[in-house]
Amino acid sequence: MTPVPPTIPAQILVTTTFAVEGRRVVAYKGLVRGLIVRSPTIEQGILGGLKNIIGGQIGAYTEMCEQARQTAYDRMVEQAAALGANAVLGVSYDASEIKGVATEVLCFGTAVVLEPAS
């Protein structure tokens, strides 16, 4: 599996927590999200189908899902940056299958402006 290089702006802090030690929230910019719907390529579908018959890890699907998660994450962070946020708190993922042909991946959190606590 080839790692997907992050494309997020360096100034955006992203965390699953709702607070950052040593910093305080000075502005809430709102909910931000990144969404992608992916379906497997023909090659991934064939390889996945074979693995489904004989068993084992489906590397092609794993790679597809990882790329989808990274894209959703990047889109969320880009939306936060566009709102003027320097952090996204409470980040979470959700995924669902669409009629057995595609996977929807959603990454979401709260865009905020943080500053050092005094």
LODRENTOR-411270 format. One line per 3 residues: number of its first residue (from 1); their letters; for each residue x, y, z of N, C-alpha, C. Coordinates in steps of 0.1 Angstrom, whole numbers, always signed. Each point is the difference from the previous one (the first is absolute). Layout:
BEGIN
NUM	a	X Y Z X Y Z X Y Z; ...
END
This chain:
BEGIN
1	mtp	+8 -12 +0 -8 +12 +0 +9 +12 +0; -3 +10 -9 +8 +12 -1 -6 +10 +10; +8 +6 +9 -6 +10 +8 -4 +13 -7
4	vpp	-11 +6 +4 -5 +12 -6 +6 +12 +7; +8 +8 -7 +6 +12 +7 -10 +10 +4; +1 +5 +12 -10 +10 +5 +2 +13 -8
7	tip	-12 +6 -3 +1 +13 -7 -6 +11 +9; -1 -2 +13 -7 +10 +8 +10 +12 +3; -6 +12 +2 +8 +11 +3 +7 -2 +14
10	aqi	+13 +3 +1 +7 -2 +12 -5 +7 +12; -7 +11 -2 -5 +8 +12 -13 -5 +6; -6 -10 -6 -13 -6 +6 +3 -11 +9
13	lvt	-4 +1 +13 +1 -10 +9 -12 -9 +0; +1 -13 -1 -12 -8 -1 +1 -11 +11; -11 -1 +8 +0 -9 +11 -14 -6 +2
16	ttf	-1 -12 +6 -13 -6 +4 -5 +6 +13; +8 +7 +7 -4 +5 +13 -7 +13 -2; -6 +5 +11 -8 +13 -1 +8 +11 +7
19	ave	+12 -2 +4 +8 +10 +7 +15 -3 -4; +8 +10 +1 +14 -1 -3 +7 +6 +12; +9 -8 +7 +7 +5 +11 +8 +12 -3
22	grr	-1 +10 +8 +8 +12 -2 -6 +10 -10; -12 -3 -5 -6 +9 -10 -15 +1 +4; -6 +11 -5 -14 +2 +3 -7 +4 -13
25	vva	-13 -3 -1 -8 +3 -12 -4 +15 +1; +3 +8 -10 -4 +14 +0 -11 +2 -10; -2 -9 -10 -11 +2 -9 -4 -14 -6
28	ykg	-13 -2 -1 -5 -12 -6 -4 +4 -15; +5 -8 -9 -2 +3 -14 -11 -9 -6; -4 -11 +7 -10 -8 -4 +4 -14 -4
31	lvr	-10 -8 -4 +2 -14 -4 +7 +0 -14; +11 -8 -1 +6 -2 -13 +0 -15 -3; +0 -3 -13 -1 -14 -3 +7 -2 -14
34	gli	+4 -12 -2 +6 -5 -12 -7 -12 -4; -5 -1 -12 -8 -12 -5 +6 -5 -13; +0 -13 -1 +4 -6 -13 -8 -13 -1
37	vrs	-4 -3 -13 -6 -12 -3 +9 -7 -10; +4 -12 +3 +10 -8 -8 -6 -13 -3; +3 -5 -12 -4 -13 -4 +14 -7 -5
40	pti	+1 -13 +2 +12 -6 -4 +2 +0 -15; +13 +0 -4 +3 -1 -14 -3 -14 -5; +0 -2 -13 -2 -14 -5 +10 -10 +6
43	eqg	+13 +4 +0 +10 -8 +6 -3 -3 +15; -3 +10 +8 -3 -2 +14 -12 -9 +2; -10 +2 -9 -12 -9 +1 +3 -14 -3
46	ilg	+8 -3 -10 +4 -14 -3 +9 -6 +11; +10 +8 +4 +8 -6 +11 -8 -2 +13; -9 +10 +3 -8 -1 +12 -9 -12 -1
49	glk	-6 -3 -12 -9 -11 -2 +8 -13 +2; +12 -1 -5 +8 -12 +2 +3 -3 +15; +4 +11 +6 +4 -1 +14 -13 -4 +9
52	nii	-11 +5 -4 -12 -3 +7 -3 -15 -1; +3 -6 -12 -2 -15 -2 +10 -8 +8; +13 +4 +0 +10 -8 +6 +4 +4 +14
55	ggq	-5 +12 +4 +3 +5 +13 +13 +9 +0; +1 +7 +11 +12 +8 +2 -2 +15 -1; +10 +7 +4 -1 +15 -1 -2 +5 -14
58	iga	-8 +9 -2 -3 +6 -14 +8 +13 -1; +13 -1 -4 +9 +11 +0 -5 +11 -9; -6 -4 -12 -5 +10 -9 -11 +9 +6
61	yte	-9 -6 +8 -11 +7 +6 +6 +8 +12; +10 -5 +7 +6 +7 +11 +6 +13 -5; +7 -1 -12 +6 +12 -6 -10 +10 -4
64	mce	-11 -5 -6 -11 +9 -4 -6 +8 +11; -2 -8 +11 -6 +6 +12 +9 +10 +7; +13 -3 +0 +9 +10 +6 +1 +12 -8
67	qar	+0 -1 -13 +0 +12 -9 -12 +8 +2; -12 -6 +2 -12 +7 +2 +0 +7 +13; +5 -6 +11 +1 +6 +13 +9 +13 -1
70	qta	+12 -2 -7 +9 +11 -1 -6 +12 -8; -7 -3 -10 -7 +10 -8 -10 +8 +8; -9 -8 +7 -10 +6 +9 +6 +9 +10
73	ydr	+11 -5 +6 +8 +8 +10 +5 +13 -6; +7 -1 -11 +5 +12 -7 -10 +10 -3; -12 -5 -5 -11 +10 -3 -5 +7 +12
76	mve	-1 -8 +11 -5 +6 +13 +10 +12 +4; +13 -3 +0 +10 +9 +4 +0 +12 -9; -1 -2 -13 -1 +11 -10 -12 +9 +3
79	qaa	-11 -6 +4 -12 +8 +3 +3 +9 +13; +6 -6 +10 +3 +7 +12 +10 +12 -3; +10 -3 -8 +9 +11 -4 -7 +11 -7
82	alg	-10 -3 -9 -7 +10 -7 -9 +9 +9; -4 -6 +12 -8 +7 +9 +9 +9 +10; +13 -1 -1 +9 +7 +8 +4 -7 +13
85	ana	-3 -13 +1 +3 -7 +12 +14 -4 +1; +6 -2 +12 +13 -6 +1 +0 -14 +6; -12 -5 +3 -1 -13 +6 -14 -6 -3
88	vlg	+0 -13 +0 -13 -8 -1 -1 -9 +12; -10 +1 +8 -1 -8 +12 -11 -10 -1; +1 -11 +8 -11 -10 +0 -1 -7 -13
91	vsy	+11 -3 -7 -1 -6 -13 -4 -15 +1; -8 -3 -10 -6 -14 +0 -2 -4 -15; -1 -13 -2 -3 -5 -14 -13 -8 +1
94	das	-6 +0 -12 -12 -9 -1 +1 -6 -14; -4 -12 -2 +0 -6 -14 -12 -9 -1; -5 +0 -13 -11 -9 -3 +1 -5 -14
97	eik	-7 -10 -2 +0 -6 -14 -12 +5 -7; +1 +2 -13 -11 +5 -8 -3 -11 -10; -11 -6 +2 -6 -11 -9 +11 -10 -4
100	gva	+10 -3 +8 +9 -10 -3 +10 +3 -11; +0 +13 -5 +9 +3 -11 +10 +11 +3; -2 +7 +11 +9 +11 +4 +0 +1 +15
103	tev	+10 +7 +5 +2 +3 +14 +1 +15 +2; -8 +5 +9 -1 +14 +4 +9 +2 +12; +9 +9 +0 +8 +3 +12 -1 +14 +4
106	lcf	-3 +3 +12 -3 +13 +5 +10 +3 +12; +7 +11 +0 +9 +4 +11 -6 +14 +4; -2 +1 +13 -6 +13 +5 +5 +4 +14
109	gta	-1 +13 +2 +4 +5 +13 -4 +14 +1; +4 +7 +11 -3 +14 +2 +12 +9 -2; -1 +9 -10 +10 +9 -3 +1 +11 +11
112	vvl	+12 +3 +5 +1 +11 +10 +13 +8 -2; +0 +11 +7 +13 +7 +1 +5 -2 +14; +12 -4 +1 +7 -2 +13 +10 +11 +2
115	epa	+2 +3 +13 +12 +8 +4 +6 -5 +13; +12 +4 +3 +6 -5 +12 -8 +4 +12; -2 -9 +10 -7 +4 +12 +9 +9 +8
118	s	-6 +9 +7 +9 +9 +8 -3 -2 +15
END
